[in-house]
């Protein structure tokens, strides 16, 4: 006789429960496999697009001028973002809204000199740089708890609050420009004479506008490209005592007293920008870097720009609209706003970039700092220029939750 196994009702229920538990586990494993498959597909597509960009750049080797390849090891690189919309030189920052993601912050770690313990509330600033084939525009948003203006009767431009630009051209010639004013409004740069004891002379080709703000002041500059130099340094200098007029604190990109460590400057090359503009889809970003990993060209952005007045294309029928509404209730939707940790970068040091400069294709996934988006990067060498530059394909952000591209 065959043995008979008797199960109590409790055991039978437990077995059914265990069987039911296998369903979500199986679904979870399926989703993991599907996510891996989709990621590999995205990587392949992005690598293919990167190779297309590199092929176009390789055929246009002449657009990489020596200026784009200038690099000094150990010097910070400042890449000027491409100008996307007109800048009105008025000292206000309304027209700089499209460039707020690329702002650089200067505070304690950028102190060049100080006569007292540093306080950010006393002096700090942010810097935006954008440009085209004719001009570089700079916006300084300076936090200064006490503004001391220039004495209009004085010939000195450095016994008050002032901003200084130091430049060096390819031949090694240097120039220093001071920006100070006796009252808010229009100003012209003053160029220091070779002999510092001489009176500065006006440089009318560099113009600026100084406006007070609640926290200090804004200084907006327009600098002709031929005066911008291939190396440079900016500094903001603070005077707090109108009687002694001694500079209390100086903050800057680097010290102008040491030309060998002046910042290298990267200015968008119009030909490269035009090439990349036609190869970079909306919601993606393309970088071109040199052997020092300095950015020499940049096009696009990761964040989607949605037309709020557009009719939703997905609601084609009542049933389709209901299904999408249910999806939106159950699934967390892709993030249109997230922190972009490379938005202000002028140098890329990631492993995928290093591999591309060594001649190897590479892809990399990273989380945005706020973990609201996963960002995929594909990097490839530019075939005929692999010793000088490499191209990063359009970098696309995907939602952290279900891998949907924000913009296809």
Residue pairs with C-beta under 8 A, 6 or more apart in sequence:
7 15
35 403
38 403
39 365
39 376
39 403
42 376
42 396
42 398
42 403
43 363
43 376
43 378
46 363
46 376
46 377
46 378
46 393
46 394
46 396
47 361
47 363
47 378
47 380
47 393
49 279
49 378
49 393
49 394
50 361
50 378
50 379
50 380
50 391
50 392
50 393
50 394
51 380
52 279
53 276
53 279
53 286
53 391
53 393
53 394
54 380
54 381
54 382
54 383
54 390
54 391
55 383
56 275
56 279
57 272
57 275
57 288
57 382
57 385
57 389
57 391
58 382
58 383
58 384
58 385
60 271
60 272
60 275
61 384
61 385
63 269
63 271
63 272
63 275
64 269
64 272
64 296
64 385
64 388
64 389
65 269
66 170
67 170
67 230
67 267
67 269
68 266
68 269
68 272
68 290
68 296
68 297
68 389
69 290
69 291
69 296
69 388
69 389
70 170
70 230
70 231
70 264
71 77
71 264
71 290
71 291
71 292
71 294
72 231
72 260
72 261
72 262
72 264
73 292
74 261
75 231
75 254
75 260
75 261
75 262
75 263
75 264
76 253
76 254
76 263
76 264
76 346
76 347
77 263
77 264
77 265
77 266
77 292
77 294
77 295
77 346
77 347
78 104
78 129
78 232
78 253
78 263
78 264
78 265
78 266
78 346
79 129
79 266
79 294
79 295
79 296
79 298
79 346
80 129
80 130
80 131
80 136
80 265
80 266
80 267
80 268
81 99
81 102
81 128
81 129
81 130
81 131
81 268
81 298
82 130
82 131
82 132
82 268
82 273
82 298
82 299
83 130
83 131
83 132
83 137
83 268
84 98
84 99
84 130
85 95
85 98
86 95
87 95
87 96
87 130
87 137
87 220
87 222
88 95
89 137
89 207
89 208
89 209
89 220
89 222
90 209
90 211
90 220
91 184
91 185
91 209
91 210
91 211
91 218
91 219
91 220
92 211
92 218
92 220
93 139
93 141
93 218
93 220
96 128
96 139
99 128
99 130
100 128
101 301
101 303
101 340
101 343
101 344
102 128
102 343
102 344
103 126
103 127
103 128
103 344
104 126
104 127
104 128
104 344
105 124
105 126
106 124
106 125
106 126
106 127
106 236
106 251
106 252
106 253
107 120
107 124
107 251
108 118
108 120
110 251
110 252
110 253
111 118
111 249
111 250
111 251
112 235
112 250
112 251
112 252
112 255
113 247
113 249
113 250
114 248
114 249
114 250
115 246
115 247
115 248
115 249
116 248
116 249
118 249
120 143
121 143
121 145
122 144
122 145
122 146
122 238
122 240
122 248
122 249
123 142
123 143
123 144
123 145
123 236
123 238
123 248
123 249
123 251
124 142
124 143
124 251
125 140
125 141
125 142
125 143
125 236
125 251
126 140
126 141
127 138
127 139
127 140
127 234
127 253
128 137
128 138
128 139
129 136
129 137
129 138
130 136
130 137
131 137
131 225
131 228
131 267
131 268
132 268
132 270
133 225
133 270
134 224
134 225
135 222
135 223
135 224
135 225
136 222
136 223
136 225
136 228
136 267
137 220
137 221
137 222
137 223
138 219
138 220
138 221
138 223
138 234
139 218
139 219
139 220
139 221
140 163
140 218
140 219
140 220
140 221
140 234
140 236
141 213
141 216
141 218
142 163
142 216
142 217
142 218
142 219
142 236
143 215
143 216
144 161
144 215
144 216
144 217
144 238
145 216
145 240
146 240
147 161
147 212
147 216
147 217
148 160
148 161
148 239
148 240
148 241
148 242
148 245
149 160
149 161
149 180
149 181
149 182
149 183
150 156
150 157
150 159
150 160
150 162
150 180
150 181
150 182
151 159
151 160
151 182
151 245
152 182
155 199
157 178
157 180
157 190
157 200
158 164
158 178
158 180
158 237
158 247
159 239
159 245
160 180
160 239
160 245
161 180
161 217
161 237
161 238
161 239
162 178
162 179
162 180
162 237
163 178
163 179
163 180
163 219
163 234
163 235
163 236
163 237
164 176
164 177
164 178
164 179
164 234
164 235
164 237
164 252
164 256
165 176
165 177
165 179
165 189
165 206
165 221
165 223
165 232
165 233
165 234
166 174
166 175
166 176
166 177
166 232
166 233
166 234
166 235
166 256
166 262
167 174
167 175
167 176
167 177
167 227
167 228
167 229
167 231
167 232
168 174
168 175
168 229
168 230
168 231
168 232
168 259
168 262
169 229
169 230
170 230
172 259
174 259
175 191
175 192
175 227
175 229
176 191
176 192
176 256
177 189
177 190
177 191
177 192
177 203
177 206
178 189
178 190
178 192
178 200
179 187
179 189
179 190
179 208
179 210
179 219
179 221
180 187
180 190
181 187
181 210
184 210
184 211
184 212
184 217
185 209
185 210
185 211
186 207
186 208
186 209
187 207
187 208
187 209
187 210
188 202
188 203
188 204
188 206
188 207
188 208
189 202
189 203
189 206
189 207
189 208
189 221
190 200
190 201
190 202
190 203
191 200
191 201
191 202
191 203
192 200
193 199
193 200
193 201
203 227
205 224
205 227
206 221
206 222
206 223
206 224
206 227
207 221
207 222
208 219
208 220
208 221
208 222
209 219
209 220
210 217
210 218
210 219
211 217
211 218
211 220
225 267
228 265
228 267
229 265
230 264
230 265
231 259
231 262
231 263
231 264
231 265
232 253
232 262
232 263
232 265
233 252
233 253
233 254
233 255
233 256
233 262
233 263
234 252
234 253
235 250
235 251
235 252
235 253
235 256
236 250
236 251
236 252
237 247
237 249
237 250
238 247
238 248
238 249
238 250
238 251
239 245
239 246
239 247
239 248
240 248
241 248
253 263
254 261
254 262
254 263
255 261
256 262
264 294
266 294
266 295
266 296
266 346
268 297
268 298
269 296
269 297
272 288
272 296
272 297
273 297
273 299
276 286
276 288
276 297
276 298
276 299
276 300
277 299
279 286
279 299
279 394
280 286
280 299
280 300
280 394
281 300
281 394
281 407
281 408
282 300
282 304
282 305
282 407
283 300
283 301
283 302
283 303
283 304
283 396
283 397
283 405
283 406
283 407
283 408
284 300
284 302
284 394
284 395
284 396
284 407
285 298
285 299
285 300
285 301
285 302
285 394
285 395
286 297
286 298
286 299
286 300
286 391
286 392
286 393
286 394
286 395
287 295
287 297
287 298
287 348
287 391
287 392
287 395
288 295
288 296
288 297
288 298
288 382
288 389
288 390
288 391
288 392
289 295
289 296
289 347
289 348
289 353
289 357
289 389
289 390
289 392
290 296
290 388
290 389
291 357
291 387
291 388
291 389
292 347
293 347
293 348
293 349
293 353
293 354
293 357
294 346
294 347
295 345
295 346
295 347
295 348
296 389
300 394
301 343
302 340
302 373
302 375
302 395
302 396
302 397
302 406
303 336
303 337
303 338
303 340
303 397
303 406
304 336
304 406
304 407
306 336
314 320
314 321
314 324
315 321
315 324
331 401
331 402
332 399
332 401
332 402
333 399
333 401
334 373
334 398
334 399
334 401
334 402
334 404
334 405
334 406
335 372
335 373
335 399
335 400
335 406
336 406
337 372
338 368
338 370
338 372
338 373
338 397
339 368
339 369
339 370
339 372
340 368
341 368
341 369
342 348
348 392
350 364
350 366
350 377
351 362
351 364
352 362
352 363
352 364
352 377
352 378
352 379
352 392
353 362
353 379
353 390
353 392
355 361
355 362
355 379
356 362
356 379
356 380
356 381
356 390
356 391
356 392
357 381
357 386
357 390
358 381
359 381
359 386
360 381
361 378
361 379
361 380
361 381
362 378
362 379
362 380
363 376
363 377
363 378
363 379
364 376
364 377
364 379
365 374
365 375
365 376
365 377
366 374
366 375
366 377
367 373
367 374
367 375
367 400
368 374
368 375
368 397
371 400
372 399
372 400
373 397
373 398
373 399
373 400
373 406
374 397
374 398
374 399
374 400
374 403
375 395
375 396
375 397
375 398
376 395
376 396
376 397
376 398
377 392
377 393
377 395
378 392
378 393
378 395
379 390
379 391
379 392
379 393
380 390
380 391
380 392
380 393
381 390
381 391
382 388
382 389
382 390
382 391
396 405
396 406
396 407
397 405
397 406
398 404
398 405
398 406
399 406
